[in-house]
Structures are given as C-alpha cells and as structure tokens.
Amino acid sequence: MRIDMHVHSSASDGTDRPAEVMRCARAAGVDVLALTDHDTTAGLGEAARALPAGLTLVPGIELSCFVGSRSVHLLGYLFDTGDPGLVAECAKIRESRAQRARGMVARLRELGVPVTWQQVAEIADGGTVGRPHVAHAMIAVGAISRFDEAFTTRWIAPGGRAYVGRYGPAPARAIDLVRAAGGVAALAHPGAGRGGPLSMELLAELAANGLAGIEVDHPDHNQAERAQLRRAASELGLLVLGSSDDHGSLTGHRIGRETTSPGEYERVLALATGARPVHGPPL
C-alpha cells in the first residue's frame, strides 16, 4: 500500500484542481492520499466526488502557524470540517493572507512592478491566497522570469523589500483546535525551512500539548535530517509520516515520491474521531 499524507490542490497553492490531483495520485500508483490545502478544506468535496477506483482520500488541512517570526506548518487529519472553532480560525488566517497579498502588491507597485490585486485574485481563482500567486503575477508582468526569483530578499522572501507579515496561530493553539475537532495533528517538514530544523525542545513541548506525529520523509529533508527526526519521534512517541508535499507543476508532479508506512497510517486512523477516510469505488 502506497500512502501519501500531504498534497495540495488549486484550493490553495497547488496548480491542479482537486479532481485532477486524485487522478494523478491513482496514475502514480498511490492507494491513500491526504489532501491538505493551506488553511482550507474547500477542495475536499470535489476530491471526494472524483475519487477513482482503488483510491482512498484522507480529509486534511495544513494550518499556517508561527513561533515568533518563524513559519511552522501543522497538518491536520480526519477532523470534523464543520467544527466552529477550526472553521473560524481558518477564516481568520485566510483573511490575513489576503490582506498580506494586497500589501505585497502595494509594495511591489511602489518598486515599479505593475502587478494588481485583481491579477493575484484571478490567479488564486477562489483558493487560499499565498505568495506563490503573487510570484505568478510578477512573472506575468515580466518583473521576473523564474518562479524562485520572487522568493528572495529582493522581492517577497521574509525580510524582502516587498514582504508583508501575516497572522498565524501558535502551533499549540492549532493542535488544540485540530484535536477539539476530533482530528490528528502532525508537524509538516519540521527539518526544512528558514531557521533550520525545529529544536528538540519545541518538538517535546508540542508533543506534550497533543502533537501526534512529524513528517520525516519529505523531499526537502536530507538523510541527516531524516535520521535526526526519526530519533526525535522515537524518543517522544510520535508517528513518523512520509509525504510528497506535491504542488502540481510547481514541484514537478511528485505525488507518491515519499510515503507513509501502513502501520503508521493505521495509528492515525485509530487516533481520529472527527471523520473517516473516503473510499473510491472498488477495483
């Protein structure tokens, strides 16, 4: 069984519609797929309706959190998507994302880049607005030629000339919200990102707060980081997850490149009380 526990669609910053993500997953030989768009569950309905034979959908989300100024992402699985606390927090995060994007557009225009909020909103196409949508708008107006050029201090990387901060809950609060909705919480790519791997002290603190797992096998983690995270998971009694973190063409359509073991997946199912996986037609 091949299980990918972290994938995005156009409901946030992936390039493919949820239905297409499901088709791609099955074509890649994946049996279980978690759709975990940023701060939204808007793509889950379309994904469930489009499930091909033999594919199981795990309803999920990736919540955008902060520890001080550092961005930390929390994966939530199998929660009640109508839980009022979680719904309200996601709406607050998405509104802050939209305000941040508007602020970046204003700063870019001051720097001579003729992007507009309308362009960014059209690129997002109703999905959760993120910096990748701003980057695509910059390419469209010729300010940059490659996507990664936007994510530098020249433009919209943290500390960059056009960067604007936004709201995000502390990871402990996000864990509480996911658990209150009957879900299972895991840290996304804790070995990657600006600032280096998350500290053992923070991992232990979050484990004591109800964190259930950490994403160990991720394309952005090198072998040393994976070994370090496996040791931490063992010491703290956390689930070890593997995921592609696919964003469609932005990441080279890599669904199924990293996977979670069936045993760890069964542990996720045993912990969840808010929702169950959605199964496609039998083969």
Backbone as CSV, one residue per row, in Angstrom:
resi,resn,N_x,N_y,N_z,CA_x,CA_y,CA_z,C_x,C_y,C_z
1,MET,0.845,-1.197,0.000,0.000,0.000,0.000,0.876,1.241,0.000
2,ARG,0.612,2.179,-0.914,1.387,3.424,-1.007,0.518,4.564,-0.498
3,ILE,1.035,5.284,0.508,0.252,6.279,1.257,1.002,7.601,1.263
4,ASP,0.399,8.631,0.697,0.989,9.977,0.646,0.108,10.896,1.491
5,MET,0.678,11.457,2.556,-0.115,12.162,3.563,-0.037,13.684,3.505
6,HIS,0.365,14.250,2.360,0.488,15.716,2.293,0.564,16.141,0.835
7,VAL,-0.564,16.621,0.291,-0.646,17.037,-1.112,-1.552,18.262,-1.207
8,HIS,-1.249,19.143,-2.167,-2.017,20.382,-2.351,-2.721,20.410,-3.704
9,SER,-3.789,21.196,-3.747,-4.541,21.409,-4.987,-4.689,22.907,-5.226
10,SER,-5.438,23.258,-6.261,-5.673,24.669,-6.556,-6.598,25.333,-5.535
11,ALA,-7.120,24.569,-4.573,-7.861,25.190,-3.476,-6.936,26.033,-2.601
12,SER,-5.621,25.793,-2.709,-4.644,26.698,-2.077,-3.578,27.020,-3.117
13,ASP,-2.359,26.517,-2.964,-1.294,26.931,-3.879,-0.779,25.812,-4.768
14,GLY,-1.556,24.747,-4.944,-1.228,23.763,-5.961,-1.703,24.249,-7.319
15,THR,-1.243,23.605,-8.365,-1.609,24.060,-9.712,-2.770,23.282,-10.315
16,ASP,-3.142,22.138,-9.724,-4.169,21.284,-10.316,-5.447,21.269,-9.486
17,ARG,-6.580,21.188,-10.164,-7.861,21.069,-9.482,-7.865,19.811,-8.599
18,PRO,-8.655,19.801,-7.530,-8.700,18.614,-6.666,-9.007,17.329,-7.424
19,ALA,-9.927,17.393,-8.384,-10.256,16.183,-9.154,-9.047,15.675,-9.927
20,GLU,-8.267,16.603,-10.493,-7.079,16.209,-11.240,-6.021,15.638,-10.311
21,VAL,-5.910,16.183,-9.111,-4.967,15.641,-8.121,-5.296,14.186,-7.825
22,MET,-6.591,13.872,-7.689,-6.987,12.488,-7.428,-6.610,11.579,-8.595
23,ARG,-6.830,12.037,-9.813,-6.473,11.238,-10.985,-4.959,11.014,-11.056
24,CYS,-4.209,12.066,-10.774,-2.743,11.952,-10.805,-2.246,10.983,-9.737
25,ALA,-2.876,11.018,-8.564,-2.469,10.131,-7.477,-2.647,8.669,-7.880
26,ARG,-3.790,8.362,-8.467,-4.032,6.969,-8.848,-3.093,6.559,-9.968
27,ALA,-2.855,7.464,-10.917,-1.937,7.157,-12.010,-0.521,6.905,-11.498
28,ALA,-0.178,7.538,-10.367,1.146,7.362,-9.761,1.220,6.122,-8.886
29,GLY,0.114,5.381,-8.798,0.120,4.158,-8.007,-0.113,4.360,-6.526
30,VAL,-0.670,5.514,-6.153,-0.960,5.790,-4.742,-2.306,5.172,-4.379
31,ASP,-2.365,4.586,-3.181,-3.593,3.949,-2.694,-4.360,4.832,-1.724
32,VAL,-3.626,5.638,-0.937,-4.233,6.529,0.062,-3.586,7.901,-0.087
33,LEU,-4.419,8.943,-0.169,-3.906,10.302,-0.373,-4.593,11.258,0.598
34,ALA,-3.799,12.065,1.299,-4.349,13.130,2.144,-4.269,14.444,1.383
35,LEU,-5.428,15.085,1.182,-5.458,16.416,0.572,-5.387,17.430,1.699
36,THR,-4.315,18.222,1.727,-4.011,19.088,2.866,-3.736,20.508,2.391
37,ASP,-4.743,21.159,1.850,-4.546,22.515,1.358,-4.363,23.496,2.509
38,HIS,-3.692,24.602,2.205,-3.369,25.600,3.222,-4.633,26.285,3.744
39,ASP,-4.923,26.052,5.024,-5.936,26.823,5.756,-7.331,26.729,5.151
40,THR,-7.608,25.662,4.420,-8.932,25.499,3.819,-9.240,24.028,3.576
41,THR,-10.527,23.706,3.637,-10.992,22.372,3.253,-11.853,22.454,2.000
42,ALA,-11.768,23.565,1.287,-12.658,23.824,0.160,-12.522,22.808,-0.971
43,GLY,-11.383,22.157,-1.093,-11.191,21.211,-2.187,-11.640,19.793,-1.889
44,LEU,-12.023,19.524,-0.641,-12.304,18.138,-0.260,-13.543,17.577,-0.944
45,GLY,-14.585,18.396,-1.119,-15.800,17.915,-1.755,-15.556,17.457,-3.179
46,GLU,-14.886,18.298,-3.963,-14.579,17.936,-5.350,-13.698,16.692,-5.393
47,ALA,-12.710,16.630,-4.497,-11.813,15.477,-4.467,-12.585,14.191,-4.177
48,ALA,-13.499,14.233,-3.212,-14.265,13.043,-2.848,-15.157,12.582,-4.004
49,ARG,-15.739,13.540,-4.708,-16.630,13.184,-5.818,-15.865,12.593,-7.001
50,ALA,-14.574,12.926,-7.081,-13.779,12.499,-8.238,-12.900,11.290,-7.954
51,LEU,-13.074,10.633,-6.817,-12.183,9.539,-6.447,-12.234,8.408,-7.475
52,PRO,-11.096,8.053,-8.039,-11.072,6.911,-8.952,-11.108,5.598,-8.177
53,ALA,-11.367,4.516,-8.868,-11.417,3.205,-8.230,-10.089,2.889,-7.554
54,GLY,-10.172,2.416,-6.317,-8.994,1.985,-5.586,-8.282,3.052,-4.805
55,LEU,-8.725,4.307,-4.871,-8.066,5.381,-4.138,-8.890,5.783,-2.928
56,THR,-8.201,5.978,-1.792,-8.828,6.441,-0.555,-8.356,7.857,-0.255
57,LEU,-9.293,8.746,0.056,-8.997,10.143,0.389,-9.029,10.335,1.895
58,VAL,-7.971,10.899,2.443,-7.933,11.311,3.844,-8.179,12.813,3.892
59,PRO,-9.314,13.261,4.415,-9.552,14.702,4.535,-8.514,15.345,5.463
60,GLY,-7.896,16.423,4.985,-6.859,17.064,5.783,-6.772,18.555,5.538
61,ILE,-5.771,19.159,6.172,-5.528,20.594,6.062,-4.088,20.856,6.484
62,GLU,-3.503,21.947,6.025,-2.205,22.414,6.511,-2.407,23.811,7.072
63,LEU,-2.282,23.918,8.388,-2.509,25.184,9.075,-1.209,25.977,9.166
64,SER,-1.296,27.255,8.850,-0.139,28.143,8.835,0.034,28.778,10.205
65,CYS,1.100,28.401,10.898,1.344,28.845,12.278,2.642,29.637,12.360
66,PHE,2.871,30.232,13.522,4.121,30.943,13.771,4.630,30.656,15.170
67,VAL,5.949,30.495,15.265,6.661,30.511,16.547,7.553,31.740,16.490
68,GLY,7.148,32.814,17.159,7.825,34.086,16.978,7.638,34.540,15.536
69,SER,8.734,34.785,14.832,8.644,35.201,13.427,8.813,34.024,12.469
70,ARG,9.021,32.837,13.020,9.257,31.659,12.171,7.947,30.991,11.786
71,SER,7.808,30.694,10.505,6.637,29.986,9.997,6.767,28.498,10.309
72,VAL,5.724,27.936,10.890,5.658,26.499,11.203,4.317,25.995,10.694
73,HIS,4.309,24.866,9.997,3.076,24.357,9.413,2.625,23.081,10.123
74,LEU,1.336,23.019,10.381,0.754,21.887,11.091,-0.257,21.183,10.197
75,LEU,-0.074,19.884,10.031,-1.020,19.069,9.278,-2.101,18.547,10.212
76,GLY,-3.352,18.627,9.760,-4.471,18.065,10.498,-5.175,17.035,9.643
77,TYR,-5.531,15.899,10.250,-6.182,14.819,9.520,-7.479,14.396,10.195
78,LEU,-8.480,14.064,9.388,-9.684,13.378,9.845,-10.393,14.097,10.994
79,PHE,-10.515,15.405,10.872,-11.233,16.233,11.839,-12.632,16.524,11.299
80,ASP,-13.484,17.040,12.146,-14.813,17.489,11.740,-14.650,18.800,10.989
81,THR,-14.903,18.799,9.682,-14.672,20.000,8.876,-15.640,21.129,9.224
82,GLY,-16.710,20.834,9.954,-17.658,21.873,10.354,-17.456,22.367,11.766
83,ASP,-16.379,21.939,12.414,-16.144,22.368,13.793,-16.028,23.893,13.863
84,PRO,-16.850,24.563,14.692,-16.881,26.037,14.675,-15.544,26.688,15.001
85,GLY,-14.804,26.143,15.961,-13.530,26.752,16.330,-12.522,26.692,15.211
86,LEU,-12.421,25.548,14.564,-11.468,25.384,13.473,-11.888,26.195,12.250
87,VAL,-13.173,26.206,11.956,-13.679,26.987,10.821,-13.363,28.470,11.004
88,ALA,-13.588,28.981,12.213,-13.345,30.402,12.476,-11.862,30.741,12.379
89,GLU,-11.012,29.867,12.895,-9.567,30.131,12.846,-9.066,30.114,11.401
90,CYS,-9.545,29.177,10.606,-9.128,29.121,9.204,-9.566,30.375,8.452
91,ALA,-10.779,30.847,8.735,-11.255,32.070,8.082,-10.376,33.260,8.461
92,LYS,-9.957,33.314,9.715,-9.089,34.406,10.181,-7.733,34.359,9.476
93,ILE,-7.174,33.166,9.325,-5.884,33.021,8.646,-6.005,33.408,7.173
94,ARG,-7.068,32.941,6.512,-7.238,33.251,5.089,-7.423,34.747,4.856
95,GLU,-8.162,35.411,5.736,-8.346,36.855,5.597,-7.015,37.582,5.756
96,SER,-6.201,37.131,6.701,-4.888,37.742,6.878,-3.997,37.486,5.663
97,ARG,-4.114,36.303,5.068,-3.350,36.004,3.849,-3.733,36.975,2.727
98,ALA,-5.029,37.226,2.574,-5.488,38.133,1.519,-4.990,39.551,1.781
99,GLN,-5.059,39.991,3.032,-4.566,41.323,3.368,-3.067,41.429,3.118
100,ARG,-2.330,40.353,3.451,-0.890,40.335,3.212,-0.585,40.449,1.726
101,ALA,-1.328,39.711,0.902,-1.103,39.771,-0.543,-1.388,41.162,-1.091
102,ARG,-2.459,41.799,-0.589,-2.749,43.175,-1.011,-1.591,44.102,-0.640
103,GLY,-1.051,43.904,0.558,0.077,44.728,0.992,1.309,44.516,0.136
104,MET,1.550,43.255,-0.260,2.695,42.972,-1.125,2.513,43.605,-2.495
105,VAL,1.291,43.546,-3.011,1.014,44.186,-4.304,1.319,45.680,-4.224
106,ALA,0.889,46.315,-3.131,1.139,47.747,-2.971,2.633,48.040,-2.930
107,ARG,3.395,47.229,-2.217,4.839,47.455,-2.126,5.522,47.192,-3.467
108,LEU,5.081,46.160,-4.166,5.657,45.882,-5.480,5.407,47.033,-6.448
109,ARG,4.229,47.604,-6.385,3.915,48.724,-7.273,4.801,49.930,-6.942
110,GLU,5.061,50.135,-5.654,5.969,51.216,-5.253,7.373,50.979,-5.796
111,LEU,7.724,49.697,-5.993,9.040,49.336,-6.524,9.062,49.278,-8.047
112,GLY,7.941,49.650,-8.669,7.886,49.706,-10.120,7.399,48.443,-10.798
113,VAL,6.854,47.494,-10.011,6.322,46.255,-10.598,4.816,46.429,-10.769
114,PRO,4.293,46.427,-11.995,2.892,46.798,-12.233,1.882,45.660,-12.021
115,VAL,2.030,44.910,-10.939,1.038,43.874,-10.626,-0.187,44.534,-9.994
116,THR,-1.317,43.833,-10.050,-2.540,44.334,-9.433,-3.140,43.247,-8.551
117,TRP,-3.957,43.677,-7.591,-4.655,42.711,-6.745,-5.593,41.853,-7.592
118,GLN,-6.204,42.430,-8.602,-7.104,41.669,-9.462,-6.366,40.505,-10.126
119,GLN,-5.140,40.761,-10.593,-4.340,39.692,-11.190,-4.103,38.560,-10.197
120,VAL,-3.694,38.919,-8.991,-3.383,37.918,-7.968,-4.631,37.107,-7.633
121,ALA,-5.765,37.790,-7.461,-7.007,37.113,-7.122,-7.442,36.171,-8.244
122,GLU,-7.252,36.594,-9.492,-7.625,35.735,-10.620,-6.734,34.501,-10.691
123,ILE,-5.462,34.657,-10.375,-4.548,33.517,-10.367,-4.932,32.541,-9.253
124,ALA,-5.298,33.082,-8.090,-5.720,32.228,-6.967,-7.035,31.514,-7.285
125,ASP,-7.883,32.132,-8.109,-9.115,31.513,-8.607,-10.001,30.970,-7.480
126,GLY,-10.152,31.777,-6.443,-11.023,31.388,-5.342,-10.347,30.574,-4.263
127,GLY,-9.112,30.154,-4.480,-8.379,29.387,-3.477,-7.734,30.284,-2.442
128,THR,-7.157,29.668,-1.414,-6.439,30.417,-0.393,-5.282,31.172,-1.035
129,VAL,-5.233,32.483,-0.839,-4.215,33.315,-1.483,-2.883,33.163,-0.760
130,GLY,-1.828,32.951,-1.530,-0.493,32.824,-0.960,0.540,33.546,-1.793
131,ARG,1.756,33.576,-1.295,2.831,34.232,-2.026,3.069,33.634,-3.417
132,PRO,2.861,32.317,-3.622,3.038,31.802,-4.985,2.149,32.497,-6.016
133,HIS,0.961,32.917,-5.602,0.090,33.621,-6.544,0.657,34.994,-6.900
134,VAL,1.261,35.651,-5.912,1.926,36.929,-6.171,3.107,36.711,-7.118
135,ALA,3.850,35.630,-6.891,5.005,35.329,-7.748,4.567,35.103,-9.190
136,HIS,3.464,34.392,-9.389,2.968,34.165,-10.751,2.564,35.485,-11.417
137,ALA,1.974,36.388,-10.635,1.614,37.695,-11.184,2.868,38.465,-11.595
138,MET,3.934,38.339,-10.811,5.190,39.010,-11.156,5.774,38.474,-12.454
139,ILE,5.656,37.160,-12.662,6.115,36.579,-13.923,5.272,37.108,-15.080
140,ALA,3.961,37.209,-14.864,3.048,37.646,-15.923,3.355,39.049,-16.422
141,VAL,3.836,39.920,-15.521,4.135,41.300,-15.932,5.603,41.476,-16.315
142,GLY,6.367,40.379,-16.281,7.750,40.438,-16.731,8.745,40.936,-15.705
143,ALA,8.353,41.035,-14.451,9.278,41.511,-13.417,10.338,40.475,-13.092
144,ILE,9.976,39.209,-13.219,10.908,38.099,-13.005,10.657,37.082,-14.109
145,SER,11.632,36.203,-14.326,11.467,35.179,-15.367,11.263,33.797,-14.791
146,ARG,11.681,33.596,-13.543,11.527,32.296,-12.896,10.804,32.448,-11.565
147,PHE,10.024,31.443,-11.229,9.223,31.453,-10.012,10.069,31.702,-8.767
148,ASP,11.219,31.029,-8.665,12.019,31.122,-7.445,12.659,32.497,-7.260
149,GLU,12.726,33.295,-8.316,13.291,34.643,-8.185,12.472,35.511,-7.247
150,ALA,11.171,35.223,-7.140,10.321,36.030,-6.261,10.667,35.821,-4.799
151,PHE,11.164,34.616,-4.471,11.359,34.257,-3.070,12.789,34.533,-2.627
152,THR,13.176,35.779,-2.819,14.471,36.290,-2.376,14.226,37.596,-1.640
153,THR,15.247,38.077,-0.948,15.086,39.341,-0.219,14.964,40.533,-1.165
154,ARG,15.219,40.314,-2.436,14.968,41.388,-3.407,13.466,41.628,-3.543
155,TRP,12.668,40.549,-3.319,11.238,40.677,-3.536,10.417,40.243,-2.320
156,ILE,9.882,39.015,-2.293,8.860,38.692,-1.285,9.267,37.598,-0.301
157,ALA,10.558,37.313,-0.181,11.015,36.443,0.902,10.947,37.215,2.214
158,PRO,10.886,36.517,3.361,10.933,37.230,4.640,12.129,38.180,4.698
159,GLY,11.868,39.413,5.060,12.902,40.433,5.073,13.082,41.125,3.737
160,GLY,12.340,40.687,2.729,12.465,41.263,1.397,11.809,42.627,1.282
161,ARG,12.115,43.298,0.195,11.631,44.668,0.006,10.113,44.755,-0.076
162,ALA,9.476,43.710,-0.576,8.017,43.743,-0.715,7.324,42.749,0.216
163,TYR,8.070,42.219,1.170,7.470,41.232,2.081,6.554,41.916,3.090
164,VAL,5.437,41.258,3.390,4.498,41.714,4.410,4.154,40.518,5.291
165,GLY,4.150,40.706,6.583,3.809,39.621,7.507,2.311,39.373,7.549
166,ARG,1.922,38.336,8.264,0.502,37.998,8.387,0.260,37.279,9.708
167,TYR,-1.010,37.056,10.001,-1.393,36.349,11.223,-1.279,34.833,11.044
168,GLY,-0.890,34.168,12.098,-0.951,32.712,12.168,-0.955,32.321,13.626
169,PRO,-1.729,31.307,14.019,-1.768,30.897,15.425,-0.464,30.237,15.849
170,ALA,-0.235,30.176,17.134,0.865,29.370,17.652,0.556,27.899,17.385
171,PRO,1.577,27.059,17.143,1.309,25.647,16.880,0.496,24.969,17.976
172,ALA,0.730,25.337,19.228,-0.013,24.709,20.319,-1.507,24.983,20.181
173,ARG,-1.860,26.202,19.779,-3.276,26.521,19.582,-3.846,25.733,18.407
174,ALA,-3.088,25.621,17.331,-3.558,24.871,16.175,-3.769,23.396,16.534
175,ILE,-2.855,22.839,17.313,-3.015,21.455,17.772,-4.300,21.313,18.574
176,ASP,-4.530,22.239,19.483,-5.750,22.198,20.299,-7.000,22.231,19.423
177,LEU,-7.000,23.073,18.387,-8.165,23.195,17.513,-8.405,21.906,16.723
178,VAL,-7.338,21.317,16.184,-7.471,20.073,15.426,-7.983,18.958,16.333
179,ARG,-7.424,18.857,17.519,-7.842,17.792,18.440,-9.277,18.001,18.915
180,ALA,-9.656,19.250,19.165,-11.032,19.529,19.596,-12.036,19.148,18.516
181,ALA,-11.589,19.162,17.249,-12.450,18.764,16.138,-12.354,17.267,15.846
182,GLY,-11.695,16.527,16.732,-11.581,15.083,16.580,-10.481,14.631,15.650
183,GLY,-9.563,15.544,15.293,-8.532,15.218,14.326,-7.199,14.852,14.934
184,VAL,-6.253,14.555,14.072,-4.905,14.146,14.425,-3.937,15.191,13.873
185,ALA,-3.025,15.679,14.702,-2.124,16.767,14.314,-0.693,16.265,14.150
186,ALA,-0.039,16.715,13.077,1.354,16.367,12.811,2.085,17.579,12.261
187,LEU,3.348,17.703,12.573,4.150,18.809,12.047,4.571,18.518,10.611
188,ALA,4.390,19.489,9.742,4.845,19.379,8.364,6.306,19.805,8.254
189,HIS,7.087,19.010,7.509,8.503,19.296,7.185,9.240,20.071,8.284
190,PRO,9.341,19.522,9.493,9.987,20.263,10.583,11.499,20.372,10.454
191,GLY,12.090,19.658,9.507,13.540,19.755,9.321,13.932,20.752,8.269
192,ALA,12.954,21.344,7.585,13.246,22.256,6.482,12.772,23.657,6.820
193,GLY,13.183,24.598,5.993,12.692,25.960,6.154,13.718,26.896,6.729
194,ARG,13.366,28.166,6.672,14.239,29.223,7.165,14.430,29.064,8.674
195,GLY,15.671,29.043,9.118,15.954,28.890,10.537,16.437,27.508,10.913
196,GLY,16.444,26.557,9.945,16.924,25.216,10.232,15.876,24.354,10.905
197,PRO,16.236,23.102,11.247,15.285,22.186,11.875,14.735,22.736,13.184
198,LEU,13.485,22.387,13.478,12.901,22.772,14.760,13.641,22.071,15.892
199,SER,13.752,22.747,17.006,14.527,22.218,18.131,13.809,21.055,18.803
200,MET,14.612,20.194,19.459,14.046,19.092,20.219,13.171,19.625,21.343
201,GLU,13.545,20.765,21.887,12.753,21.353,22.976,11.349,21.723,22.498
202,LEU,11.267,22.321,21.304,9.952,22.686,20.773,9.152,21.439,20.421
203,LEU,9.801,20.430,19.819,9.098,19.201,19.491,8.538,18.549,20.752
204,ALA,9.339,18.526,21.814,8.876,17.931,23.067,7.709,18.708,23.656
205,GLU,7.783,20.026,23.568,6.696,20.874,24.082,5.400,20.616,23.318
206,LEU,5.504,20.502,22.005,4.309,20.269,21.200,3.774,18.846,21.392
207,ALA,4.677,17.877,21.569,4.240,16.509,21.858,3.455,16.463,23.164
208,ALA,3.917,17.195,24.170,3.203,17.250,25.447,1.853,17.929,25.294
209,ASN,1.736,18.774,24.248,0.488,19.501,24.010,-0.499,18.712,23.142
210,GLY,-0.090,17.515,22.692,-1.007,16.688,21.916,-0.604,16.435,20.479
211,LEU,0.570,16.918,20.061,1.053,16.598,18.724,1.178,15.085,18.589
212,ALA,0.688,14.539,17.470,0.690,13.085,17.297,1.823,12.581,16.422
213,GLY,2.320,13.424,15.504,3.324,12.927,14.572,4.150,14.025,13.951
214,ILE,5.181,13.611,13.228,6.019,14.540,12.485,6.292,13.950,11.105
215,GLU,6.368,14.836,10.135,6.673,14.449,8.760,8.188,14.294,8.648
216,VAL,8.624,13.065,8.539,10.056,12.770,8.480,10.543,12.662,7.044
217,ASP,9.879,11.812,6.275,10.280,11.584,4.887,9.588,12.598,3.987
218,HIS,10.335,13.626,3.645,9.838,14.752,2.859,10.924,15.131,1.856
219,PRO,10.564,15.541,0.642,11.582,15.851,-0.365,12.610,16.897,0.060
220,ASP,12.244,17.800,0.975,13.183,18.839,1.401,14.077,18.420,2.556
221,HIS,13.909,17.206,3.071,14.747,16.717,4.166,15.884,15.868,3.619
222,ASN,17.111,16.175,4.032,18.231,15.309,3.651,18.305,14.112,4.604
223,GLN,19.221,13.214,4.333,19.274,11.983,5.121,19.625,12.242,6.589
224,ALA,20.498,13.204,6.846,20.854,13.517,8.235,19.651,14.071,8.995
225,GLU,18.874,14.934,8.328,17.675,15.488,8.963,16.636,14.400,9.222
226,ARG,16.504,13.472,8.299,15.549,12.376,8.480,15.952,11.510,9.673
227,ALA,17.232,11.212,9.777,17.703,10.391,10.902,17.464,11.105,12.226
228,GLN,17.731,12.409,12.255,17.520,13.195,13.468,16.043,13.215,13.853
229,LEU,15.163,13.383,12.868,13.732,13.431,13.144,13.193,12.064,13.568
230,ARG,13.749,10.991,12.999,13.326,9.656,13.423,13.695,9.408,14.885
231,ARG,14.875,9.854,15.273,15.273,9.708,16.678,14.337,10.499,17.577
232,ALA,14.010,11.721,17.155,13.117,12.555,17.957,11.743,11.906,18.077
233,ALA,11.234,11.365,16.965,9.928,10.716,17.001,9.941,9.517,17.942
234,SER,11.013,8.760,17.899,11.122,7.597,18.781,11.153,8.008,20.246
235,GLU,11.942,9.017,20.548,12.054,9.484,21.934,10.744,10.062,22.462
236,LEU,9.985,10.711,21.592,8.767,11.406,22.016,7.493,10.601,21.769
237,GLY,7.629,9.411,21.175,6.458,8.588,20.905,5.555,9.145,19.834
238,LEU,6.140,9.761,18.811,5.366,10.394,17.742,5.315,9.518,16.494
239,LEU,4.244,9.647,15.745,4.119,8.982,14.458,5.167,9.507,13.483
240,VAL,5.637,8.647,12.607,6.577,9.020,11.546,5.826,8.989,10.220
241,LEU,5.676,10.149,9.605,4.931,10.251,8.356,5.866,10.536,7.186
242,GLY,5.425,10.115,6.003,6.142,10.414,4.769,5.179,10.973,3.749
243,SER,5.591,12.020,3.039,4.680,12.732,2.155,5.451,13.423,1.043
244,SER,4.769,13.613,-0.088,5.413,14.283,-1.219,5.332,15.797,-1.124
245,ASP,4.330,16.342,-0.419,4.067,17.789,-0.399,3.977,18.312,-1.825
246,ASP,3.252,17.579,-2.640,3.141,17.937,-4.060,2.295,19.185,-4.252
247,HIS,2.744,20.066,-5.140,2.006,21.269,-5.527,1.783,21.305,-7.041
248,GLY,1.678,20.131,-7.660,1.486,20.086,-9.104,2.734,20.458,-9.860
249,SER,2.583,21.304,-10.875,3.730,21.657,-11.718,4.786,22.452,-10.956
250,LEU,4.411,23.094,-9.862,5.394,23.855,-9.076,6.462,22.954,-8.482
251,THR,6.098,21.704,-8.179,7.047,20.771,-7.572,7.327,19.570,-8.466
252,GLY,6.954,19.658,-9.711,7.279,18.581,-10.646,6.374,17.374,-10.568
253,HIS,5.124,17.573,-10.137,4.162,16.462,-10.066,4.800,15.233,-9.413
254,ARG,5.057,15.352,-8.119,5.815,14.317,-7.412,4.963,13.490,-6.445
255,ILE,3.649,13.421,-6.642,2.790,12.621,-5.771,3.342,11.202,-5.672
256,GLY,3.434,10.708,-4.425,3.921,9.359,-4.182,5.422,9.234,-4.073
257,ARG,6.168,10.345,-4.225,7.632,10.258,-4.145,8.085,9.850,-2.742
258,GLU,7.389,10.345,-1.723,7.653,9.933,-0.338,6.346,9.379,0.225
259,THR,6.434,8.337,1.051,5.221,7.692,1.538,5.294,7.373,3.028
260,THR,4.121,7.103,3.585,3.950,6.720,4.989,3.708,5.220,5.056
261,SER,4.224,4.572,6.082,4.030,3.129,6.203,2.579,2.814,6.565
262,PRO,2.074,1.653,6.146,0.710,1.266,6.510,0.482,1.233,8.017
263,GLY,1.491,0.821,8.771,1.340,0.774,10.219,1.121,2.146,10.836
264,GLU,1.871,3.143,10.378,1.699,4.499,10.897,0.351,5.075,10.470
265,TYR,-0.062,4.759,9.256,-1.386,5.201,8.792,-2.493,4.612,9.670
266,GLU,-2.370,3.360,10.031,-3.370,2.732,10.902,-3.411,3.426,12.262
267,ARG,-2.268,3.885,12.734,-2.241,4.619,14.009,-2.977,5.952,13.885
268,VAL,-2.843,6.611,12.742,-3.600,7.847,12.513,-5.098,7.551,12.583
269,LEU,-5.534,6.501,11.898,-6.946,6.138,11.892,-7.453,5.840,13.301
270,ALA,-6.630,5.181,14.094,-7.045,4.812,15.447,-7.211,6.032,16.347
271,LEU,-6.446,7.090,16.073,-6.498,8.292,16.913,-7.648,9.220,16.540
272,ALA,-8.114,9.151,15.304,-9.090,10.125,14.799,-10.511,9.773,15.218
273,THR,-11.260,10.803,15.615,-12.671,10.627,15.968,-13.588,11.597,15.223
274,GLY,-13.022,12.531,14.461,-13.829,13.568,13.824,-14.385,13.196,12.475
275,ALA,-13.664,12.370,11.706,-14.090,11.980,10.367,-13.380,10.695,9.995
276,ARG,-13.824,10.085,8.909,-13.200,8.865,8.414,-12.742,9.078,6.972
277,PRO,-11.843,8.241,6.484,-11.431,8.343,5.090,-12.606,8.096,4.141
278,VAL,-12.463,8.614,2.931,-13.476,8.443,1.893,-12.890,7.492,0.845
279,HIS,-13.618,6.430,0.562,-13.104,5.412,-0.355,-13.704,5.553,-1.743
280,GLY,-12.853,5.433,-2.744,-13.326,5.393,-4.115,-13.985,4.068,-4.413
281,PRO,-14.541,3.898,-5.603,-15.170,2.624,-5.979,-14.151,1.486,-5.890
282,PRO,-14.621,0.289,-5.594,-13.688,-0.851,-5.548,-13.118,-1.149,-6.921
283,LEU,-11.943,-1.710,-6.936,-11.296,-2.079,-8.199,-12.028,-3.263,-8.830
